[in-house]
Amino acid sequence: MDNISFDIVKHFGVISEEKGGWKKELNLVSWSGRAPKLDIRDWAPGHEKMGKGVTLTEGEAAQLAELLVSALAKPEG
């Protein structure tokens, strides 16, 4: 199994925090030297461990933002 390296280029903020200190964060991350992408995932304190997450290109993030605005504006039912 290959080692995956990462570099958190920019931290945008914390979405939520668990009792154990793990935080769901939005960051701009470069994975294994590739171009940075927006990244949503759980991180252990100090970023020494991470959970599964999702990475998004700028275009995918823009589309997600539109979908979220639409989903949150509509009453359920």
Buried (B, 14 or more C-beta within 10 A) or exposed (E): EEEEEBEBEEEEEEEEEEEEEBBBBBBBBBBEEEEBBBBBBBBBEEEEEBEEBEBBEEEEBEEBEEEEEEEEEEEEE
